[in-house]
Amino acid sequence: MLKFENAFWDNPGPGQQPRYERGPQCLFEKLEQGSVECDELLAFFRERAAIEEAYSASLHRLAERKLAAGGFGRDEGATLKTAFRGLLSECVMLAEAHADLAVELQSSVIVPLRNFSAEHRARVHAAWKMTDDAIRRAAAELAQVDRNHRVYTQKAAAASARRPPEDADGAQQAPNAEAEVKPRISTAAEPVIMGDAAPGRSTEEGASADVELQRRQLAGGELDVASIVLGNVALTRHEFHVMLQRMQTEVPQHDVKFGILGTFRGLISGESLAGWWCVNYPTVVRSEADALAVGQSMLGQGYLRFMGRGSQFQSRSNAYYQWRKPALEFQSDEEGDDSDNEPPSSARSHLSERASYERAQRDATEASRIYRDSVARAELVRTGLEEQLTNHLETMEVWELNRLMSVKSMLGEYARISKRPIEAVLAMGDRLEVYEESVKPQQDIQWGIENYGTGRFAPRPILFRPFGRSPAEFQIFGVPLDEQLLVSHKDIPLLPAKALSLIHKSARAMAPEDRFQIWTKRVLLTHIHGLRNSLNRGPRVTLRQLRDFDLPTVANVLVLYLLELPLPLCPEELHGPLRAVYSSRSEKSSEETLRAIRTLLEGISYAHLKTMQALFGALHEMAGDDATPGRADFVRAVSKRLGPIIMRGSELVGAGANRVPESFTADLIESYDAILAGMDPKRPVQPAPPPPKTAEDDAHLPVSAAAASSSSSAVAATADPAGAPDAASKRSSGAPALAASLSASSLPRPAGAAPHASFDEDERLVDGILEGTDETAAAAAAAGENNMDYFLKDEDDDDDDDGTDDDCSDGSARGTK
């Protein structure tokens, strides 16, 4: 069922960070509409009460009229006079009934509805103000991240350009993570430092000119960062000087006569100026709004004078502007430096090239630290804002439901009161009762979401993007599965592998209803974010980290992990074929449908397919067979929750009629053997050790990232067969049975040995070995088991003294694989 907390969010384009304003603003407008509806109902009830009072007064006047002396006042014994007096009595009773109706409307309908409407409007406005303030604070934090990233990019580029020639070969072999890669263009709409580009030049020529200009600036001294901001264009003083010279020569000038003031020469029109910006700076001045912002900045900073009334820049052909003295006399910091062949060391003769490079390197490292800290702060602000928005949306839904229920209650009270007058009014009350019954609060909520919803809850994590490295080396959430697989020693990324392993081990002895609660119980977003943020400090995940939380929290974090993936688990290009398969399901047999789904899934990437096999294999095993009580309800609940996540598409909310994601998820759970089992694609890449790092690099890595690097090196070391005995000798000396079983696991399985019957049998064998049971170790050595290495990769229950877990330090077990 659609709810506010999953419908009023901002869904920006790919690669863009949401700004969160759109959804709450749209919801506030809808709630404000509800307050206006309450005002309309109040106005209707007040006018109806006034009419009843007037009608009662008229009936009283009619009942108090005197009998005519020549009519009913003369004849005392006639039955007609008795009937007439009965009519008068009916008028009195009817008048009293209408008077009571007016009083009841005032006390039972108008006053409660008026009080509730005023309180409801005040609550909504106060909650909206608080939410709007939080959104503004988060927007400021995101803007700070963009600014820090821009400074970090500039300083990293400066350090890379200042690298001495003797360091060039070494840089190619071991690139520095902070300043050795070309800066990445930000995807946000932010100010960008632009080089001067002459009209008519190609994009390649303009880019070469910008690079050459930056090289000359770097050779002469410090890199001139942007110091003049015009709208969303950031320029250095030299670039702004060149831009002014070009505008003064390239923008057409006009002689315009202004009444008695005379003729002014050398004026430029707003239309020509805006067009010049759009032609020469197309990457940042993309629209007329951007051009207006740049023109307003030049007008506000005193470079232009508007020849007319007002202070707003206008891009019209009849709006003329005059260059002011600051623009005509603007001097660049590089004025007088006309020698392009000046030696690089002339501007900084007192510093050697090496000292200049080291200083630039330190600046880049410091900028990287500031940028990383701002990313961490912004991530905390973002998660806090999402928690606040989730609570806000939940509260708004409750308040809106209360409003609709209150209105329904007022309509019922109005219908009850309206039954008191004469037969006609009673019939009208019955009709109002029908109107009351037609009010469906829950249905109105669903309709409001379907027609006003702005998007499902789709968080976009803020990624740390270092130079020369993948974000997968520093964090987990929001990183594509293929990149996470590069730093994982398992067949799937570490988080789903460890989470599913923990759930499987812990749920084996549970009753079915307790097992089902792991995936169906909803957990507070605060608890989910607590585990998420503790895991997202590095690429490494251990069972010890997950055991500090209950299983429903771990399962919900895994669901959030799938939701925050840049690409859904089921690629979007398969959504259309899957809809076609399910639309024709009634015409085909069940086996044909499952074969068609299996054929489609065979074409997805290795990481997505393996993760899907691990996830739905665990759900299939947890669901049990058809005789398991509550199995159908469990499959239905999990399908409703995971379906829209693994088949996350470009639609925002939708009308709720598309049941393909739920049906697809249910088939993956119930028919796992027919769809996913047996598919064993070849892993495209194997985990490789990270490039050698210096002590300075390790000093700037987070603790978890350094630990992940060391564990990756251990994985690479185990790939050498010659190093396997050394790695095995580093294991704990207090487990001889484990060592014996490990050495036995490297032997081939005897021809007569039967394979293990199930995953649980192997798991119990490994648990017995790790606990030091001699009988289990002897049985394992006698049987010649060769699949111990697989389970040793999952067994990181007990950490070693140096802080590493079993699956990252046991080189001999993986070396035998």
C-alpha positions as a printed Julia matrix, in Angstrom:
817×3 Matrix{Float64}:
   0.0     0.0     0.0
   1.29    3.44   -0.93
   2.19    5.7     1.97
   3.41    9.28    2.37
   6.82    8.17    3.67
   7.61    6.45    0.36
   5.96    8.79   -2.13
   7.0    12.42   -1.57
  10.7    12.42   -2.39
  12.84   14.12   -4.99
  14.07   11.88   -7.83
  16.77   13.8    -9.73
  18.4    12.67  -12.91
  21.21   10.07  -13.0
  24.36   11.22  -11.25
  22.68   14.12   -9.47
  22.18   14.53   -5.74
  18.57   15.17   -4.63
  17.76   18.54   -3.05
  14.69   17.23   -1.15
  12.55   20.37   -1.66
  10.08   19.13   -4.27
   8.33   16.3    -2.4
   7.69   18.09    0.93
   6.65   21.26   -0.91
   4.12   19.34   -3.02
   2.79   17.58    0.08
   2.47   20.88    1.96
   0.45   22.34   -0.91
  -1.85   19.29   -0.77
  -2.26   19.64    3.01
  -2.95   23.37    2.61
  -5.67   22.37    0.14
  -7.19   20.24    2.93
  -7.31   23.3     5.22
  -9.13   25.25    2.53
 -11.59   22.38    2.19
 -12.28   22.6     5.92
 -12.95   26.34    5.5
 -15.43   25.59    2.71
 -17.24   23.09    4.91
 -17.37   25.63    7.74
 -18.84   28.27    5.45
 -21.47   25.8     4.26
 -22.49   24.76    7.8
 -22.67   28.37    9.0
 -24.92   29.39    6.14
 -27.1    26.34    6.71
 -27.46   27.24   10.42
 -28.41   30.81    9.47
 -31.05   29.49    7.08
 -32.47   27.19    9.78
 -32.68   30.1    12.23
 -34.46   32.26    9.67
 -36.8    29.41    8.74
 -37.62   28.76   12.43
 -38.41   32.44   12.98
 -40.7    32.46    9.94
 -42.53   29.35   11.18
 -43.02   30.95   14.6
 -44.55   34.04   13.04
 -46.83   31.83   10.98
 -47.96   29.81   14.04
 -48.69   32.97   16.14
 -51.1    34.58   13.73
 -54.57   35.37   15.2
 -57.74   33.71   14.06
 -60.0    35.97   12.05
 -63.23   37.0    13.83
 -65.29   36.17   10.8
 -63.51   32.89   10.26
 -62.13   30.24   12.62
 -62.44   32.71   15.5
 -66.18   32.59   15.32
 -66.92   28.9    15.03
 -65.86   27.12   18.2
 -67.18   23.6    17.7
 -66.33   22.89   14.06
 -63.88   20.04   13.37
 -62.27   22.07   10.63
 -61.17   24.65   13.23
 -59.57   21.83   15.29
 -57.7    20.68   12.22
 -56.56   24.22   11.54
 -55.32   24.59   15.09
 -53.44   21.3    14.58
 -51.78   22.87   11.58
 -50.7    25.81   13.73
 -49.36   23.42   16.39
 -47.38   21.57   13.71
 -45.86   24.9    12.67
 -44.76   25.53   16.27
 -43.24   22.05   16.56
 -41.54   22.41   13.2
 -40.17   25.83   14.17
 -38.77   24.4    17.41
 -37.24   21.48   15.5
 -35.49   23.86   13.09
 -34.34   26.05   15.98
 -32.89   22.97   17.69
 -31.24   22.02   14.4
 -29.53   25.44   14.19
 -28.31   25.18   17.8
 -27.04   21.61   17.27
 -25.23   22.63   14.1
 -23.51   25.43   15.97
 -22.46   23.37   19.02
 -21.83   19.92   17.51
 -20.5    20.7    14.03
 -19.37   24.3    13.52
 -17.42   24.9    16.75
 -15.51   21.54   16.76
 -14.71   21.79   13.06
 -13.56   25.41   13.44
 -11.25   24.53   16.34
  -9.86   21.46   14.58
  -9.29   23.36   11.33
  -7.37   26.13   13.11
  -5.21   23.67   15.05
  -4.61   21.52   11.99
  -3.46   24.48    9.91
  -1.16   25.74   12.68
   0.38   22.27   13.1
   0.97   21.84    9.39
   2.58   25.29    9.03
   4.85   24.73   12.04
   5.94   21.3    10.8
   6.55   22.66    7.29
   8.69   25.52    8.64
  10.8    23.08   10.65
  11.19   20.76    7.67
  12.01   23.62    5.3
  14.73   24.85    7.67
  16.25   21.36    7.8
  16.18   21.11    4.0
  17.92   24.47    3.71
  20.62   23.39    6.15
  21.16   20.18    4.21
  21.34   22.13    0.93
  24.01   24.37    2.45
  26.0    21.32    3.52
  25.74   19.81    0.04
  26.86   23.1    -1.48
  29.86   23.07    0.87
  30.74   19.56   -0.37
  30.64   20.85   -3.94
  32.88   23.8    -3.06
  35.36   21.59   -1.23
  35.41   19.18   -4.14
  36.1    22.06   -6.53
  39.02   23.3    -4.42
  40.31   19.75   -4.01
  40.18   19.22   -7.79
  42.1    22.44   -8.45
  44.81   21.68   -5.92
  45.12   18.09   -7.06
  45.51   19.26  -10.65
  48.1    21.81   -9.55
  50.1    19.15   -7.69
  49.94   16.83  -10.7
  51.16   19.57  -13.05
  54.07   20.5   -10.73
  55.38   16.94  -10.52
  59.13   16.92  -11.32
  60.17   14.96  -14.43
  62.08   12.43  -12.34
  58.81   11.44  -10.59
  56.83   10.94  -13.78
  57.7     7.24  -14.23
  56.99    6.45  -10.61
  53.68    8.26  -10.77
  52.56    6.06  -13.65
  53.36    2.91  -11.69
  51.98    4.0    -8.31
  49.52    6.88   -8.8
  48.83    8.98   -5.74
  45.25    8.67   -4.57
  44.94   12.37   -3.86
  46.43   14.4    -6.73
  47.62   12.21   -9.59
  44.48   11.93  -11.7
  42.83   14.57  -13.82
  40.05   16.36  -11.98
  36.54   15.0   -12.38
  33.88   17.32  -13.71
  31.2    17.77  -11.1
  27.73   16.63  -12.05
  26.02   19.3    -9.94
  25.01   22.69  -11.29
  27.95   24.52   -9.76
  30.25   27.39  -10.77
  32.95   26.14  -13.14
  36.3    27.8   -13.91
  36.24   28.53  -17.63
  39.11   29.33  -19.93
  38.74   31.95  -22.64
  37.44   30.47  -25.86
  37.35   32.49  -29.03
  34.21   32.29  -31.17
  34.52   29.9   -34.02
  37.08   27.64  -32.34
  36.23   23.95  -31.99
  35.75   22.25  -28.64
  39.13   20.51  -28.97
  40.93   23.77  -29.73
  39.21   25.5   -26.79
  40.16   22.67  -24.42
  43.79   22.79  -25.64
  43.88   26.53  -25.08
  42.51   26.14  -21.54
  45.11   23.48  -20.74
  47.92   25.64  -22.16
  46.7    28.66  -20.14
  46.62   26.59  -16.95
  50.12   25.24  -17.7
  51.47   28.79  -18.08
  49.82   29.8   -14.8
  51.26   26.79  -12.99
  54.75   27.4   -14.42
  54.73   31.02  -13.28
  53.66   30.39   -9.7
  50.54   29.58   -7.74
  47.47   28.38   -9.65
  45.03   31.26   -9.83
  41.79   29.86   -8.47
  38.42   31.37   -9.23
  38.05   34.73   -7.51
  35.21   36.31   -9.51
  31.82   34.57   -9.59
  29.17   35.63  -12.09
  26.01   33.6   -11.61
  27.16   30.0   -11.99
  30.4    30.95  -13.82
  33.58   31.2   -11.73
  36.55   32.99  -13.32
  40.05   33.92  -12.34
  41.05   37.57  -12.64
  43.0    36.86  -15.8
  40.06   34.97  -17.36
  37.65   37.75  -16.38
  40.02   40.33  -17.9
  40.13   38.39  -21.17
  36.34   37.98  -21.12
  35.82   41.75  -20.64
  38.16   42.55  -23.54
  36.35   40.12  -25.8
  32.88   41.35  -24.83
  33.88   44.97  -25.42
  35.11   44.1   -28.92
  32.72   41.3   -30.0
  29.32   42.38  -28.64
  27.66   44.83  -31.09
  27.51   48.44  -29.87
  24.71   50.89  -30.57
  24.12   54.62  -30.48
  20.83   55.2   -28.68
  18.98   58.47  -28.16
  17.25   59.0   -24.81
  14.92   62.0   -25.11
  16.34   65.22  -23.74
  19.45   63.42  -22.42
  20.83   63.12  -25.9
  22.52   60.23  -27.7
  24.63   57.72  -25.84
  27.31   55.88  -27.79
  28.79   52.45  -27.27
  25.72   50.85  -25.61
  25.1    47.1   -25.77
  21.73   45.38  -25.63
  20.81   42.75  -23.04
  19.78   40.35  -25.8
  23.2    40.53  -27.53
  25.05   40.16  -24.23
  23.03   37.1   -23.14
  23.48   35.53  -26.58
  27.25   36.1   -26.41
  27.44   34.22  -23.09
  25.36   31.33  -24.39
  27.59   30.98  -27.48
  30.97   31.33  -25.76
  30.19   29.51  -22.48
  27.71   26.79  -23.52
  28.75   24.33  -20.83
  27.74   26.54  -17.89
  25.38   29.09  -19.46
  22.89   26.59  -20.8
  19.7    28.6   -20.76
  18.32   32.12  -20.65
  17.95   31.82  -16.88
  21.7    31.18  -16.53
  22.47   34.15  -18.78
  20.17   36.38  -16.69
  22.0    35.27  -13.54
  25.4    36.17  -15.04
  24.12   39.51  -16.26
  22.57   40.28  -12.85
  25.93   39.53  -11.2
  27.78   41.93  -13.54
  25.11   44.54  -12.93
  25.28   44.09   -9.17
  29.1    44.15   -9.07
  29.25   47.48  -10.86
  30.57   46.42  -14.28
  27.38   47.44  -16.17
  24.92   50.34  -15.89
  21.3    49.85  -16.94
  20.05   52.73  -19.09
  16.55   52.78  -17.7
  14.54   52.15  -14.56
  14.97   49.14  -12.3
  17.85   47.03  -11.1
  17.09   43.69  -12.79
  19.05   42.48  -15.79
  16.81   41.98  -18.83
  17.71   40.04  -21.98
  15.6    42.19  -24.3
  16.63   43.89  -27.5
  15.44   47.3   -26.21
  17.22   47.03  -22.84
  20.57   48.84  -23.19
  23.59   48.77  -20.89
  26.72   50.9   -20.61
  30.18   49.76  -19.52
  31.18   51.29  -16.21
  34.62   52.38  -15.1
  35.52   49.13  -13.19
  35.0    47.13  -16.37
  36.95   49.54  -18.57
  39.9    49.84  -16.18
  39.97   46.22  -14.9
  43.55   44.91  -14.65
  44.55   41.24  -14.48
  47.12   39.94  -12.0
  49.12   38.77  -15.01
  49.17   42.23  -16.66
  52.62   42.91  -18.02
  53.66   39.26  -18.17
  53.83   38.93  -21.97
  56.66   36.46  -22.18
  55.41   32.94  -22.94
  58.94   31.63  -23.09
  59.92   32.78  -19.59
  61.63   29.94  -17.66
  59.26   28.12  -15.23
  61.4    28.98  -12.21
  61.51   32.77  -12.76
  58.33   33.56  -10.71
  59.45   31.41   -7.77
  63.22   31.7    -7.99
  63.65   31.25   -4.23
  61.95   27.81   -4.31
  63.19   24.77   -6.09
  60.95   22.72   -8.31
  60.93   19.95   -5.75
  59.89   22.24   -2.89
  57.11   23.71   -5.04
  55.82   20.24   -5.87
  55.92   19.09   -2.25
  54.02   22.17   -1.12
  51.4    21.64   -3.81
  51.19   17.99   -2.78
  50.61   18.97    0.85
  47.92   21.43   -0.21
  46.22   18.72   -2.27
  46.39   16.29    0.66
  44.9    18.86    3.03
  42.17   19.71    0.51
  41.43   15.99    0.16
  41.08   15.67    3.93
  38.75   18.67    4.1
  36.74   17.32    1.18
  36.47   13.88    2.77
  35.41   15.37    6.11
  32.79   17.49    4.39
  31.5    14.39    2.58
  31.22   12.59    5.92
  29.42   15.56    7.52
  27.11   15.9     4.54
  26.36   12.18    4.67
  25.39   12.48    8.34
  23.27   15.54    7.55
  21.68   13.71    4.63
  20.8    10.63    6.66
  19.53   12.82    9.49
  17.42   14.81    7.04
  16.0    11.62    5.55
  15.12   10.41    9.02
  13.44   13.74    9.78
  11.63   13.73    6.43
  10.47   10.14    7.0
   9.08   11.08   10.41
   7.59   14.26    8.94
   5.87   12.38    6.12
   4.57    9.77    8.55
   3.2    12.52   10.81
   1.64   14.36    7.87
  -0.12   11.18    6.79
  -1.52   10.69   10.3
  -2.67   14.32   10.42
  -4.28   14.13    7.0
  -6.0    10.91    7.98
  -7.23   12.58   11.19
  -8.55   15.5     9.17
 -10.48   13.21    6.86
 -11.8    11.2     9.8
 -12.84   14.42   11.58
 -14.62   15.67    8.47
 -16.31   12.3     8.2
 -17.38   12.55   11.85
 -18.74   16.08   11.28
 -20.73   14.86    8.28
 -22.17   12.04   10.39
 -23.14   14.49   13.15
 -24.7    16.77   10.59
 -26.69   13.86    9.17
 -27.9    12.86   12.64
 -29.07   16.42   13.42
 -30.75   16.83   10.07
 -33.11   13.9    10.79
 -34.98   15.82   13.49
 -37.21   18.12   11.37
 -40.15   17.06    9.21
 -40.22   14.18    6.8
 -38.54   16.11    3.98
 -35.6    17.06    6.18
 -35.32   13.45    7.33
 -35.03   12.33    3.71
 -32.34   14.93    3.19
 -30.52   13.56    6.24
 -30.61   10.07    4.75
 -28.99   11.41    1.61
 -26.33   13.11    3.71
 -25.75    9.76    5.38
 -24.99    8.34    1.95
 -22.56   11.18    1.37
 -20.96   10.4     4.68
 -20.56    6.74    3.8
 -19.0     7.7     0.48
 -16.09    9.38    2.25
 -13.23    6.86    2.19
 -10.21    8.29    4.04
  -7.83    5.51    3.07
  -8.97    5.64   -0.54
  -8.46    9.41   -0.58
  -4.96    8.92    0.77
  -4.17    6.48   -2.05
  -5.68    8.76   -4.66
  -3.75   11.76   -3.34
  -0.5     9.82   -3.49
  -1.13    8.53   -7.01
  -2.01   11.98   -8.32
   0.33   14.16   -6.27
   3.21   11.86   -5.41
   6.65   13.02   -6.59
   8.69    9.86   -6.21
   9.46    6.77   -4.2
  12.03    6.77   -1.43
  15.29    6.39   -3.4
  18.24    7.68   -1.37
  21.36    8.75   -3.24
  24.48    8.22   -1.09
  27.28   10.75   -1.37
  30.34    8.93   -2.7
  33.96    9.78   -1.98
  35.64    9.74   -5.4
  39.42    9.7    -4.93
  41.9    10.12   -7.72
  43.12    6.82   -9.13
  40.95    4.61   -6.92
  37.46    3.23   -6.85
  34.95    4.4    -4.22
  34.58    0.69   -3.35
  37.9     0.91   -1.47
  36.44    3.49    0.94
  32.73    2.76    1.33
  30.04    0.2     0.53
  26.64    1.84    0.08
  25.9     3.46   -3.27
  28.87    1.79   -5.02
  27.98   -0.39   -8.06
  28.08   -4.14   -7.49
  30.71   -4.65  -10.18
  33.1    -2.26   -8.43
  32.46   -3.83   -5.02
  33.26   -7.24   -6.49
  36.78   -6.02   -7.3
  37.59   -5.63   -3.59
  35.69   -8.74   -2.42
  37.3   -12.14   -1.93
  33.89  -13.79   -2.27
  31.67  -14.48   -5.3
  29.45  -11.54   -4.34
  30.11   -8.22   -2.59
  30.99   -8.53    1.08
  27.91   -6.96    2.67
  25.28   -9.29    1.13
  27.65  -12.25    1.62
  28.17  -11.57    5.34
  24.58  -10.53    6.05
  23.09  -13.6     4.35
  25.66  -15.84    6.05
  24.76  -14.43    9.49
  21.01  -14.74    8.85
  21.43  -18.3     7.6
  23.5   -19.39   10.59
  21.27  -17.71   13.14
  17.92  -18.78   11.65
  18.6   -22.5    11.36
  17.24  -23.32   14.81
  14.34  -20.86   14.72
  10.68  -21.67   14.29
   9.18  -20.71   10.91
   7.25  -17.74   12.29
  10.42  -16.4    13.95
  12.44  -16.89   10.77
   9.84  -15.04    8.75
   9.99  -12.08   11.15
  13.6   -11.46   10.1
  12.51  -10.28    6.64
   9.01   -8.98    7.36
   9.54   -6.93   10.53
   9.96   -3.21    9.89
  12.78   -1.46   11.79
  13.14    2.23   12.59
  15.21    4.09   10.02
  17.36    5.43   12.87
  18.52    1.91   13.76
  19.05    1.03   10.1
  21.17    4.12    9.56
  23.15    3.36   12.71
  24.31    0.0    11.34
  24.67    1.43    7.83
  26.94    4.27    8.91
  29.08    1.95   11.03
  29.58   -0.37    8.02
  30.11    2.39    5.48
  33.44    3.55    6.9
  35.43    1.16    4.73
  35.12   -1.74    2.29
  35.5    -4.5     4.86
  32.53   -6.22    6.55
  32.81   -8.86    9.28
  30.29  -10.98   11.11
  31.45   -9.43   14.38
  30.21   -6.03   13.19
  26.81   -7.48   12.26
  26.33   -9.55   15.43
  26.0    -6.37   17.51
  22.57   -5.85   15.89
  19.47   -7.99   15.73
  18.66   -9.97   12.59
  15.71   -7.78   11.41
  18.02   -4.76   11.49
  20.63   -6.63    9.44
  17.96   -7.68    6.91
  16.62   -4.11    6.68
  20.16   -2.77    6.14
  20.55   -5.27    3.3
  17.28   -3.99    1.79
  18.56   -0.39    2.12
  21.83   -1.51    0.5
  19.89   -2.83   -2.53
  17.81    0.36   -2.64
  20.92    2.61   -2.66
  22.62    0.74   -5.54
  23.08    3.04   -8.58
  21.61    0.29  -10.8
  18.79   -2.01   -9.61
  19.53   -5.67   -9.0
  17.4    -6.53  -12.02
  18.69   -4.22  -14.81
  16.16   -1.81  -16.25
  16.6    -3.15  -19.77
  14.92   -6.39  -18.62
  11.81   -4.68  -17.23
  10.09   -4.45  -20.62
  10.72   -8.1   -21.59
   9.64   -9.26  -18.12
   6.37   -7.32  -18.41
   5.81   -8.95  -21.8
   6.48  -12.39  -20.31
   4.0   -11.86  -17.47
   1.36  -10.28  -19.74
   1.27  -13.49  -21.78
   1.56  -15.81  -18.78
  -2.03  -16.99  -19.1
  -1.34  -18.16  -22.67
   1.76  -20.15  -21.75
   2.47  -22.95  -19.33
   4.24  -22.27  -16.06
   7.36  -24.11  -17.25
   7.6   -21.95  -20.39
   7.3   -18.78  -18.34
  10.05  -19.86  -15.93
  12.31  -20.85  -18.83
  11.78  -17.45  -20.45
  12.66  -15.67  -17.18
  15.79  -17.82  -16.79
  16.87  -17.0   -20.35
  16.51  -13.27  -19.68
  18.5   -13.45  -16.45
  21.37  -15.31  -18.1
  22.35  -12.09  -19.86
  22.87   -9.89  -16.8
  26.28   -9.15  -15.31
  28.17  -11.58  -13.09
  27.9    -9.49   -9.93
  24.13   -8.93  -10.33
  23.43  -12.59  -11.13
  25.54  -13.94   -8.26
  24.0   -11.49   -5.79
  20.51  -12.42   -6.99
  21.32  -16.13   -6.6
  22.64  -15.63   -3.07
  19.69  -13.46   -1.97
  16.86  -15.54   -3.37
  18.58  -18.8    -2.58
  18.55  -17.75    1.09
  14.9   -16.63    0.88
  13.92  -19.86   -0.88
  15.56  -21.95    1.83
  14.02  -19.82    4.59
  10.51  -20.11    3.07
  10.67  -23.91    3.31
   8.31  -26.25    1.51
   4.58  -25.92    0.87
   3.77  -27.53    4.2
   5.52  -24.8     6.19
   2.87  -22.77    8.08
   2.7   -19.13    7.04
   4.83  -19.69    3.92
   2.4   -18.03    1.5
   2.06  -14.92    3.68
   5.86  -14.7     4.01
   6.42  -14.93    0.25
   3.7   -12.33   -0.37
   5.11   -9.87    2.2
   8.71  -10.21    0.99
   7.63   -9.87   -2.65
   5.71   -6.66   -1.97
   8.74   -5.19   -0.23
  11.61   -6.39   -2.45
   9.79   -6.31   -5.8
   9.83   -2.5    -6.31
  13.47   -2.43   -5.12
  15.05   -5.09   -7.34
  12.97   -3.85  -10.34
  13.46   -0.18   -9.57
  12.59    1.78  -12.71
  12.31    5.38  -13.89
   8.62    5.75  -12.94
   7.95    7.9    -9.89
   5.03    6.46   -7.9
   2.68    4.86  -10.38
  -0.95    3.9   -10.1
  -0.19    0.68   -8.26
  -1.65   -1.51  -11.02
   1.72   -2.91  -12.09
   2.17   -6.17  -10.18
   5.07   -7.48  -12.29
   7.81   -6.74   -9.67
   5.88   -8.58   -6.97
   5.09  -11.54   -9.24
   8.7   -11.68  -10.45
  10.05  -11.66   -6.87
   7.58  -14.34   -5.77
   8.64  -16.58   -8.67
  12.32  -16.12   -7.79
  11.59  -17.28   -4.22
   9.18  -20.13   -4.96
  10.78  -21.36   -8.21
  14.4   -20.69   -7.38
  15.55  -24.1    -8.64
  13.92  -23.58  -12.05
  15.06  -19.95  -12.57
  18.37  -19.29  -10.83
  19.8   -22.62   -9.68
  22.55  -24.12  -11.81
  23.62  -20.88  -13.52
  27.38  -20.62  -12.93
  28.88  -17.81  -15.05
  32.59  -17.22  -15.08
  33.83  -14.43  -12.87
  35.09  -11.66  -15.24
  37.82  -10.38  -12.94
  39.57  -11.61   -9.83
  40.38   -9.47   -6.79
  43.79   -7.89   -7.22
  46.01   -6.34   -4.56
  45.95   -2.55   -4.44
  48.96   -0.66   -5.84
  51.84   -0.12   -3.43
  51.24    2.79   -1.13
  53.56    5.01    0.82
  53.3     5.77    4.52
  51.86    9.14    3.65
  49.0     7.48    1.76
  48.18    5.17    4.68
  48.2     8.13    7.05
  45.32    9.74    5.17
  43.22    6.59    4.74
  40.49    5.85    7.31
  41.22    3.01    9.69
  38.71    0.71    8.04
  40.11    1.46    4.58
  43.66    0.67    5.71
  42.44   -2.58    7.22
  40.68   -3.39    3.95
  43.9    -2.74    2.02
  45.84   -5.04    4.32
  43.17   -7.73    3.97
  43.26   -7.38    0.16
  47.03   -7.87    0.29
  46.44  -11.03    2.34
  44.03  -12.28   -0.32
  46.63  -11.69   -3.01
  49.28  -13.46   -0.96
  47.14  -16.6    -0.72
  46.97  -16.82   -4.52
  50.61  -18.05   -4.51
  50.7   -21.81   -3.76
  54.21  -21.49   -2.37
  53.01  -19.05    0.27
  50.14  -21.23    1.51
  52.08  -23.11    4.18
  53.44  -19.85    5.62
  49.99  -18.34    5.79
  48.61  -21.48    7.4
  51.38  -21.43    9.98
  50.21  -17.98   11.08
  46.88  -19.37   12.21
  46.23  -19.95   15.89
  48.43  -22.72   17.25
  45.7   -23.77   19.66
  43.52  -25.52   17.05
  45.36  -28.68   15.84
  42.13  -30.24   14.61
  41.49  -27.22   12.38
  45.05  -27.39   10.96
  44.65  -31.09   10.22
  41.34  -30.52    8.48
  42.79  -27.64    6.46
  45.65  -29.78    5.2
  43.19  -32.55    4.4
  40.99  -30.09    2.48
  43.78  -29.51   -0.03
  43.69  -33.19   -1.06
  41.38  -34.37   -3.87
  38.16  -36.1    -2.86
  38.37  -39.9    -3.01
  36.48  -41.52   -5.81
  34.1   -43.27   -3.47
  33.43  -40.32   -1.22
  29.88  -38.98   -1.36
  29.25  -35.23   -1.56
  27.66  -33.39    1.34
  23.9   -33.54    1.44
  23.29  -29.89    2.28
  24.8   -26.59    3.26
  23.88  -27.2     6.9
  25.85  -30.44    7.08
  29.04  -28.71    5.94
  28.31  -25.79    8.25
  28.0   -28.1    11.26
  31.23  -29.81   10.27
  33.07  -26.48   10.17
  31.57  -25.41   13.51
  32.77  -28.66   15.08
  36.3   -28.16   13.74
  36.44  -24.55   14.92
  35.28  -25.64   18.36
  38.16  -28.16   18.51
  36.11  -31.39   18.6
  38.55  -34.23   17.95
  35.9   -36.61   16.6
  34.76  -34.08   13.99
  38.33  -33.34   12.9
  39.11  -37.03   12.57
  35.97  -37.59   10.54
  36.86  -34.71    8.23
  40.43  -35.98    7.72
  39.18  -39.51    7.07
  36.57  -38.4     4.56
  39.02  -36.17    2.66
  36.62  -33.26    2.42
  37.72  -30.71   -0.17
  35.08  -28.0     0.34
  36.37  -26.66    3.67
  37.86  -23.61    2.04
  34.43  -22.31    1.04
  33.14  -22.32    4.61
  36.33  -20.95    6.09
  35.76  -17.87    3.99
  32.45  -17.39    5.78
  33.72  -18.16    9.27
  34.88  -14.88   10.79
  33.09  -15.34   14.1
  36.18  -14.99   16.31
  38.6   -12.2    15.52
  42.32  -12.69   16.0
  44.34  -10.6    18.4
  45.48   -8.29   15.62
  41.89   -7.34   14.72
  41.58   -9.42   11.51
  38.92  -12.06   11.07
  39.24  -15.62    9.83
  38.11  -15.12    6.27
  40.68  -12.38    5.68
  43.69  -13.99    7.41
  43.45  -17.7     6.56
  45.67  -17.86    3.51
  46.07  -21.62    3.41
  42.34  -22.27    3.13
  41.95  -20.01    0.14
  45.22  -21.05   -1.4
  43.93  -24.58   -1.85
  41.0   -23.46   -3.84
